[in-house]
Every structure is written in C-alpha cells, then in structure tokens.
Amino acid sequence: MTPASDNDSSFSLEISDQAPDDWADLLSRDPAAEYTHTSYWTDAVRRHLPDADAVWLTLRQAGELVGGLNAIRRSVCRRVLGLPLGFTRLDSSFEGTSGGPVVAADLAASVQERIFGDLVAGLAGQRRGLLGACALVLSPVQEERFGPVIERLGGWNRQEVSTALVSLDGGIDRVEQDRLVMNKRNERTRGLRRGAEVFTTDDPALLGQIQ
C-alpha cells in the first residue's frame, strides 16, 4: 500500500496481481467501463500470453474502492542491429482495445480527476528498467472525460488511435472482400490458427459464458 498523491490520508493506492473482490461493484459505478476492464478479460489475456502477469492498481478512500486500473505486464524481445534486446512492457489495453482507469462517476468531478491522476501516476511508477514501457488506451468517452487531465499531468507521449465503424451490409463475405483491411485480415488469420472461433450468436447459454 502506498499513499496517494497528496497528504490526504483517506486515499490509499494498492497494487496486486489479482482483482479485488469488489472490482465488479466499481465497474457498476462507471458508465464508461467496458468488457476489457473486467477481471475475466484480464485473466484470459494473462493466461494466453507467454510470460504475462496481471497488475491491478486500486485506489481506496477510507476503505471504499473508488478507482482502479487493470494492466498486463509481459517480457518482450526485439532484435536491434541483429542482437536480441529484452525489455518489459506494461499495457492497460491489448491489441487495440481500450483500457485505462475506472473511476466512480458518482463522485465530484474534482475527486474523479484526482483519482484518475493517482492511477495513471501509479501505472507509470510500475515501469521497469531504462527501456521499459507502459501504455494505456482511453476510449472516446474516457478521452472526453479525462483527456485534459492527462495532458496536464505531462510525461506521456500522446497519440490518436483511429477507429471506424464497419458496415455489415452484404454479409460477412462482402465485409471480408471489400471492407477488411489487410492487417485486420492477418490478425484474424493468426487468431484462427491459434484456435479462435468467430461467429455470431444469440444463444443465451453461450452469451452467459462471457458475462
């Protein structure tokens, strides 16, 4: 447990490799929370990536969970000038999904901003080594809500992540032929080779497995 960013002793930042028991309660208090913020998603990524560990940052006020951030830490190896170079990467997002802090939206705006700032600073504090990197991807809703806050914090390289809506008119074959760009086709193919199944369903039993 570490103190928060100022001398207010009612706030405490905790770091763990497991989600707290009241994580789902926090998600219900933030309308911007997405499936990628759930413990199911983080645990699935951790299990299926080699050398991956989950990192959970939680901020409590007088014992009540008011903010949190889930991330994945993994070892990465790249070749530079023909030589292998290893470093650690910490991501609060994965493969283009959004991530970043979850903040109880029923609190005052100034308190929400303080919670966001403490969590982002906590994530940066988990970066390891001179070549270590950490990253987070804010959803459009989060960007509107907290973009100005992270700009004021400084210390982050900010980039826009382009997104698009893809029309499904004409069916899946038309989408694949005319609207799916090459890198997305390659991602789809890699997933299929690893055993992923892609289909649509309204079967309650199947949908219940991912709730």
C-alpha positions as CSV (number, residue, x, y, z in Angstrom):
1,M,0.0,0.0,0.0
2,T,1.3,3.5,-0.9
3,P,0.0,6.9,-0.1
4,A,-1.9,8.9,-2.7
5,S,-0.5,11.9,-4.5
6,D,-1.0,14.4,-1.6
7,N,-1.3,14.3,2.2
8,D,-4.9,13.3,2.3
9,S,-4.6,10.1,4.3
10,S,-8.1,8.9,3.4
11,F,-6.8,7.8,0.0
12,S,-4.5,4.8,-0.5
13,L,-3.1,3.1,-3.6
14,E,-2.8,-0.7,-3.6
15,I,-1.0,-2.8,-6.2
16,S,-1.7,-6.5,-6.6
17,D,-1.6,-9.4,-9.1
18,Q,-5.3,-10.2,-8.5
19,A,-8.5,-8.2,-8.9
20,P,-10.1,-7.1,-5.6
21,D,-13.3,-8.8,-4.5
22,D,-15.3,-5.5,-5.0
23,W,-14.0,-4.9,-8.5
24,A,-17.4,-5.6,-10.2
25,D,-19.0,-3.0,-7.8
26,L,-16.6,-0.4,-9.0
27,L,-17.4,-1.2,-12.7
28,S,-21.1,-0.7,-12.0
29,R,-20.3,2.9,-10.8
30,D,-18.5,3.9,-14.0
31,P,-20.7,4.0,-17.2
32,A,-17.5,4.2,-19.3
33,A,-16.3,0.8,-18.1
34,E,-16.1,-1.8,-20.9
35,Y,-15.7,-5.5,-21.1
36,T,-11.9,-5.1,-21.3
37,H,-12.0,-3.6,-17.8
38,T,-13.4,-6.8,-16.3
39,S,-11.4,-9.4,-14.4
40,Y,-12.5,-12.0,-17.0
41,W,-10.7,-10.2,-19.8
42,T,-7.5,-9.5,-17.9
43,D,-7.3,-13.1,-16.6
44,A,-7.9,-14.5,-20.1
45,V,-5.1,-12.3,-21.6
46,R,-2.7,-13.3,-18.8
47,R,-3.4,-17.0,-19.3
48,H,-2.9,-17.0,-23.0
49,L,0.2,-14.7,-23.4
50,P,3.6,-16.2,-22.6
51,D,5.5,-14.5,-19.7
52,A,2.5,-12.3,-18.8
53,D,1.4,-11.1,-15.4
54,A,-1.6,-9.2,-14.3
55,V,-1.2,-5.9,-12.5
56,W,-4.1,-4.4,-10.6
57,L,-3.9,-0.8,-9.2
58,T,-6.8,0.1,-6.9
59,L,-7.4,3.4,-5.1
60,R,-9.5,3.4,-1.9
61,Q,-10.9,6.3,0.0
62,A,-11.5,5.4,3.7
63,G,-11.5,1.8,2.6
64,E,-14.0,2.2,-0.2
65,L,-12.9,1.3,-3.7
66,V,-13.3,4.4,-5.8
67,G,-10.9,3.8,-8.7
68,G,-8.8,1.1,-10.4
69,L,-6.8,0.2,-13.4
70,N,-6.0,-3.3,-14.8
71,A,-2.9,-3.9,-16.9
72,I,-0.8,-6.7,-18.3
73,R,3.0,-6.9,-17.8
74,R,5.0,-9.0,-20.3
75,S,8.5,-9.5,-21.4
76,V,9.3,-8.6,-25.0
77,C,12.3,-9.4,-27.1
78,R,13.3,-7.4,-30.2
79,R,16.3,-7.7,-32.4
80,V,18.3,-4.4,-32.7
81,L,21.3,-4.4,-35.1
82,G,21.0,-8.2,-35.2
83,L,21.2,-8.6,-31.4
84,P,18.4,-9.7,-29.1
85,L,17.2,-7.0,-26.8
86,G,14.7,-7.7,-24.0
87,F,12.5,-5.2,-22.1
88,T,9.3,-5.2,-20.1
89,R,6.1,-3.7,-21.4
90,L,3.1,-2.8,-19.2
91,D,-0.2,-2.3,-21.1
92,S,-3.6,-1.2,-19.8
93,S,-5.1,-2.2,-23.1
94,F,-4.4,-5.1,-25.5
95,E,-4.5,-5.4,-29.3
96,G,-6.3,-2.2,-29.9
97,T,-8.8,-2.4,-27.1
98,S,-9.4,0.4,-24.7
99,G,-8.3,0.3,-21.1
100,G,-7.2,2.9,-18.6
101,P,-8.6,3.9,-15.2
102,V,-12.1,3.0,-14.0
103,V,-13.4,5.9,-11.8
104,A,-16.6,6.0,-9.8
105,A,-18.7,8.5,-11.7
106,D,-20.9,9.4,-8.7
107,L,-18.2,11.4,-7.1
108,A,-17.5,15.1,-7.5
109,A,-15.6,15.9,-10.7
110,S,-12.6,17.2,-8.9
111,V,-12.3,13.9,-6.9
112,Q,-12.7,11.9,-10.1
113,E,-9.8,13.8,-11.7
114,R,-7.6,13.3,-8.6
115,I,-8.4,9.5,-8.7
116,F,-7.6,9.3,-12.4
117,G,-4.3,11.2,-11.9
118,D,-3.2,8.9,-9.0
119,L,-3.9,5.8,-11.0
120,V,-2.1,7.0,-14.1
121,A,0.9,8.0,-11.9
122,G,0.7,4.6,-10.3
123,L,0.9,2.9,-13.6
124,A,3.9,4.9,-14.7
125,G,5.5,4.1,-11.4
126,Q,5.4,0.4,-12.3
127,R,7.6,0.8,-15.4
128,R,10.7,-1.3,-15.0
129,G,14.2,-0.6,-16.4
130,L,15.6,2.1,-18.7
131,L,13.9,0.5,-21.7
132,G,10.7,-0.4,-20.0
133,A,7.5,1.0,-21.4
134,C,3.9,1.4,-20.2
135,A,0.8,2.4,-22.2
136,L,-2.9,2.9,-21.9
137,V,-5.6,3.5,-24.5
138,L,-8.6,5.7,-23.5
139,S,-12.0,5.1,-25.1
140,P,-13.6,8.1,-26.7
141,V,-15.8,8.6,-23.6
142,Q,-12.7,8.4,-21.3
143,E,-10.8,10.8,-23.6
144,E,-13.6,13.4,-23.4
145,R,-13.7,12.9,-19.6
146,F,-10.1,12.7,-18.7
147,G,-8.0,13.7,-21.8
148,P,-7.4,17.3,-20.4
149,V,-6.3,15.7,-17.1
150,I,-3.6,13.5,-18.6
151,E,-2.4,16.5,-20.7
152,R,-1.9,18.5,-17.5
153,L,-0.1,15.6,-15.9
154,G,2.6,15.6,-18.6
155,G,5.2,12.8,-19.0
156,W,3.2,10.9,-21.6
157,N,3.5,10.6,-25.3
158,R,0.0,11.1,-26.6
159,Q,-1.2,9.7,-29.9
160,E,-4.6,9.5,-31.6
161,V,-5.9,6.0,-32.3
162,S,-8.1,5.9,-35.3
163,T,-11.2,3.9,-35.2
164,A,-14.0,3.2,-37.6
165,L,-17.5,1.7,-37.9
166,V,-17.7,-1.1,-40.5
167,S,-21.0,-1.7,-42.2
168,L,-22.1,-5.3,-42.2
169,D,-24.4,-4.8,-45.2
170,G,-24.0,-7.6,-47.8
171,G,-22.9,-10.2,-45.2
172,I,-19.6,-11.4,-44.0
173,D,-18.2,-12.3,-47.4
174,R,-18.7,-8.7,-48.6
175,V,-17.1,-7.3,-45.5
176,E,-14.1,-9.6,-45.9
177,Q,-13.7,-8.8,-49.6
178,D,-14.3,-5.1,-49.7
179,R,-14.0,-3.6,-46.2
180,L,-11.5,-5.6,-44.2
181,V,-8.0,-4.1,-44.5
182,M,-5.0,-6.4,-44.8
183,N,-3.6,-6.0,-41.3
184,K,-7.0,-7.0,-39.8
185,R,-7.2,-10.0,-42.1
186,N,-3.8,-11.0,-40.9
187,E,-4.9,-10.6,-37.2
188,R,-8.0,-12.7,-38.0
189,T,-5.9,-15.4,-39.6
190,R,-3.4,-15.6,-36.7
191,G,-6.3,-15.9,-34.3
192,L,-7.9,-18.7,-36.3
193,R,-4.6,-20.6,-36.4
194,R,-4.4,-20.4,-32.6
195,G,-7.9,-22.0,-32.3
196,A,-10.1,-18.9,-32.1
197,E,-13.7,-19.3,-33.3
198,V,-15.5,-16.3,-34.9
199,F,-19.3,-16.4,-35.2
200,T,-22.4,-14.5,-34.2
201,T,-25.0,-15.9,-31.8
202,D,-28.0,-15.1,-29.7
203,D,-27.8,-18.3,-27.7
204,P,-28.3,-17.4,-24.1
205,A,-26.1,-20.3,-22.9
206,L,-23.1,-19.1,-24.9
207,L,-23.6,-15.5,-24.1
208,G,-23.8,-16.4,-20.4
209,Q,-20.3,-17.8,-20.5
210,I,-18.8,-14.3,-21.2
211,Q,-20.9,-12.3,-18.8
